Amino acid sequence: MSGVRGRYAPSPTGPLHLGNARTALLAWLDARARGGVFVMRIEDVDFTRARPEYEAQLLLDLRWLGLDWDEGPDVGGAFGPYRQSERGDRYAAALARLDVYPCTCTRRELRALPVTSMTGEPVYPGTCRNGQTNPGRAPAIRWRVPPGSVGFVDRLCGEHHQDIARDVGDFVLRRGDGAWAYQLGVVVDDADMAITDVVRGADLLDSTPRQLHLLRALYPEFPTPRFAHVPLILGAGGAKLSKRDGAPDLGALREAGASPARVVAALARSVGLVPPDVRELRPSELLTAVSSADPLAHLTSRPLDLDGL
């Protein structure tokens, strides 16, 4: 149990959505209930959207909610730096160990491709694989994906298998504007920081096999992390909660004078961790409500009830 290292890795591109706040709570709960270390990592590789003020706000909002972390950009730690914008040398070193090639296909060209995969994405057809690039465009860098199926057992979603070469094709590791792709950054960071357990939203389930394919190519000795892809947060109508539903972000609730204990209780109720009549709850109290063997074993998905915050 003492070897558990969990993490939460938000992108500071705007205020913290309640769905992301709930994922942070569940990742914290999973690590803390099992006596592990909890790491905060800032995924700010999208330099066109990431802002320092958003990072400062999300850290403030998560502390207001009652979460803490053992390592992170504001507390330090042995595995830093904890901002992706400060880890470019690590990504460059990883990229140099892979079979990659430049690609000048545009997003418009890629969107026009037929969707032929189970993930709902177009499969990259290898247009630039043999050096047939457009010299007038800044190239992205794609990984020449090796063949073979990749599988893992998610703690909540069960077995998941994918043939990346067939179902995704060669995918981008660095964008044409120089930004590092999420797929590469998350793999390098999790390996560098010795992450053993990843708790994140179910919308990232389909990208996990390609990350594992990369992980095994770059770090064959590194144990595969345990994954738990938690349900997406639902609005009153039972559909995925979005800004269009008028849901406030975590910072807006804090500034409006909401009780953090009531917010935590609402988030916990929405995944069935506590009974419907629990209206106030601190994260530390939530630890006693779950199993230390598997804190996420009995998650359900219910509409978020914000009444009385």
Buried (B, 14 or more C-beta within 10 A) or exposed (E): EEEBBBBBBBBBBBBBBBBBBBBBBBBBBBBBBBEBBBBBBBBBBBEEEBEEEBBEBBBBBBEBBBBBBBBBBBBEBEBBBBBBBEBBEBBEEBBEEBEBBBBBBEEEEBEEBEEEBEBEBBBBBBBBBEEEBEEEEEBBBBBEBEEEEBEBEBBBBEEBEBBBBBBBBBBBBBBBEEBBBBBBBBBBBBBBBBBBBBBBBBEBBBBBBBBBBBBBBBBEEBEEBBBBBBBBBBBEEEEBBEEEEEBBBBBBBBEEEBBBBBBBBBBBBBBBBBEEEBBBBEBEBBBEBBEEEBBBEEBEBBBBBBEEB
